[in-house]
Amino acid sequence: MKLLLNTLMAFFCFSFIQAQVNKDSSDIEVRYNFTFIQDTLDSSSALSEPMVLLTNGKQSIYYSENYKAAVDGFGRKLKDAVKKGDIVEPGTLPRSKVRHNVYKDRDHTYISNYLGQNYYTFESPDQMKWEIDHQKTAVIGGYTCHEATISTGGKNFSAWFTYDIPISDGPYKFRGLPGLILQLSETNNYIRFDLISIHKKKVPIEPKKGILISKEQYLSKRKEYMNDPYQGKINNPEYRKIAEENKKKYNNALE
């Protein structure tokens, strides 16, 4: 039921934003496989999900392919149910492990994510100060790439970008290089973005924003949520033990 309500809320949020913004269109669609290890002490906790970057070099939106498919699929089911007067059944909609999305324009990067049932957006204050090593090259997806490194959010990342696609963009919040990022990984390989495909695609770039807060506020709310996911509704020794174990397990975050 909670998944159903969240999906329904997301559907209406998508619909509302589509009616509000002046839509710009993408030039290309880049698909990445996003891999992350939830518990850095347990390699078996690795999860992966296909992610989509729609970009034109000036604006972009980055989101989970599965989450978008679930929202769109539920929207179609909702319309059919309204027409027929039936109850909405989610059925076999795609399951998403990743619910964040990122919207970028020339000057701003907005990161949005759920904490429980609340959906928050914060502007990333991080400056993308890259160091490029033109001596290191690799071929990824048929494109010659060069390596660049960066330290951000307390983590070190290595990216491979190509001059062949002169779009300064990449997965998640990463951009600022003189070409498209095709692969990116955290030094310990706890977080990775690997190219799946690149295609020309003209579709509207539609930001999906939630309650606007600062990054500091978001990190504080995330800590509160990890400490008490049910926000005081449950408070017994067994629940406290589970919450403490979860904090140890889910110790790897992008921010």
C-alpha positions, 0 to 999 in steps of 0.5 A, a space after each residue: 500500500 505504501 508503494 502504491 501511495 508513493 507511486 501515485 504521489 509521484 505520478 501526480 508530481 510528474 503531471 503537475 511539473 509537466 504543466 508548469 515548466 517550459 520544456 527544453 528537449 534533449 539531444 541525446 539519451 545516455 544510459 548507465 549501469 549504476 552500481 553501489 555497495 550499501 555496506 562497505 564491509 560486505 561486498 555482497 550488499 552491492 546493488 545495480 540499476 539502469 539510470 538515464 541521462 537526458 541532456 542537451 549540454 545546457 540542461 539535463 535530467 538524470 533518473 532511474 530507468 526502473 522508477 520512471 517506468 514504474 511511474 509511467 506504468 502506474 499512470 497508464 493503469 490509473 487512467 484505465 481504471 478511471 475509465 472503467 471505474 475499476 480499482 488500480 492494481 499495480 501488478 508487475 510494475 518495475 521495482 526500483 532501488 534508486 529513487 533520486 533524480 538530478 536536474 542540471 542547468 547552466 548554473 545549478 545542480 538540483 538533487 532530489 530524493 525520498 526520505 521515507 514518504 517525504 520528497 526533498 530537493 537541495 541545490 548541490 554546492 559542490 564545485 567540479 574541480 577536475 584534474 585531467 591526465 591526457 596521458 591516460 586513455 581508454 576506449 569505452 563504447 567505441 569512443 576514445 576517452 581520457 581520465 580525470 579525477 576529482 575529490 567531492 563529498 568526502 570521496 575521490 572519483 575517477 572519470 573517463 570522458 570523451 572529446 568526441 561528444 563535446 557535451 559537458 555532462 555525466 551521471 548524477 551531479 558530475 559534469 564540468 569536463 570538456 566532453 561527456 563522461 562515459 564511466 565514473 567510479 569511486 576510488 574503492 569501487 563502492 560506487 560506479 557508473 558504467 556506460 550502457 548505450 548512447 542514442 540521439 533522442 529528442 524528448 522534453 527535459 522535465 525537472 521533478 523537484 520536491 520540498 526545497 531545503 539546503 544540503 545541510 538540512 537534507 543531511 540532517 534529515 537523512 540522519 534523523 530518518 536513519 536513527 528513527 525511520 518511523 519517526 517515533 511511531 514505534 519505540 521498543 528495544 527490538 526496533 531500536 536494535 534494528 535501527 542501529 543495525 541498519 545504520 551500520 549496514 547502509 553506510 555508503 551514500 552519494 552525499 
